[in-house]
Amino acid sequence: MEKKILIMFTVAALIALASVSSTWAYASFKIYGYTDKPQYKPGETGTLKIWVYNDGTEDLILKNMTLYYPWHNIIWGGNETLVPTADTVIAPKGNYSTTTRFTIPNDGRATDGNIRIHVITNDPIDDEYLPLNVANPPVSTAFENMDNIITLFSALVIIALVGIIGIIFTIYLTARRPKMVWAEEPKQQ
């Protein structure tokens, strides 16, 4: 009987030990990345470097990464899905790195913001945000139609000069006009 109790106790201890050791294992990862330049102009092409670091104690299977750029829209697009080779396993304290290229749009969609990196693995899913700076020249409506302002100012100067010349001419003519002499009219008979 004592052997049965000892065997049962040993089996229970092994089961408890197996379940306790599995609770210490966890899957976790961090996402890191950067762009090759601190700022871009519309139309420029850039490079994005990404690392997925396994800081957990279990292997991770990387399924895919989706990049959402600041100009992302359901109609225009602006996202990119990177699918690694099949069964890309990231060991504990190991990492997976990749590089991708992107182009800043030439139109009004080119704005500052964050690149959202959405990573899907066999267990956890995580997002990371990287800043992306786009240099947009300031739009000033005061100087937008400067050619029209110059045309209107030129017309105003011409009108003012014509007016001044007219006033001078009038003064000249009034100063030079012959004086009127009042004389009686001859009487009619």
Summary of the structure (lengths in Angstrom):
residues: 189
radius of gyration: 42.0
end to end distance: 174.5
largest distance: 174.5
contacts: 419
relative contact order: 0.15
helix: 29%
strand: 36%
